[in-house]
Amino acid sequence: MPRLARLVLPDVALHVRQRGHDRRACFRDDTDRYVYLVLLRDCLRKSRCALHAYCLMTNHVHLLLTPPDQGACAVLTRNLGQRYAQYFNRRYQRTGALWEGRPRSCLVDSARYVLGCYRYIERNPVRASMVDSAAKYPWSSHAANAGGSDDNLLSPHPEYLALGNETETRRLAYRELFAAADDVEFLRQVRDATEGDFPLLGDKMREQLAQVAKPPLERRKRGPRSSEESVQDSLELPFCGN
């Protein structure tokens, strides 16, 4: 059974997760992470996607993106994944797949889900016991979103801007989002939606999409990977630069 098309809408955010093949490390040191972010910057520019939050873990990556059209996010993740894998394979003299397959993703709409995904992404290192607060992890968007530094990769989502009329008010409200413990049910929802490629929607958009959306708006079984996806994940070409 072929894989169903995922639901992507122009100007609606997507939570994207890309994991290393067999859950192996896709970043071995800070140089790898720096190269990934350089490539991400170039891919954002070319795809015109807006990046709101990110976190580079040891064996996977989280991104919160808003695409300008239906195909932009797929182009960004494909090109970024290929170019980084080419760099990684060349640096470590390896061949074969770096990533587990096409990235998982879920559409996110409404303040609950958009801001929840900001928090979910930036608290990954805390849940993994790598640091005791999101502010202490250097390879995520938290420092910029919470006000500790600038990051020209980022574009604020409208729900982030709605936290306050002034920059400092917004940043304070954002930091307060991280004061509470994780909501276990929300974590389950985000993980299930991302793994299953189905959306997390507010009531208004859910009602609108229920009339027109071809992909399901709730959990469904995944089909097998296509041969095209397998080929895209077999990245053995030399690094081609920017």
Summary of the structure (lengths in Angstrom):
residues: 242
radius of gyration: 17.5
end to end distance: 37.1
largest distance: 51.0
contacts: 736
relative contact order: 0.19
helix: 44%
strand: 13%
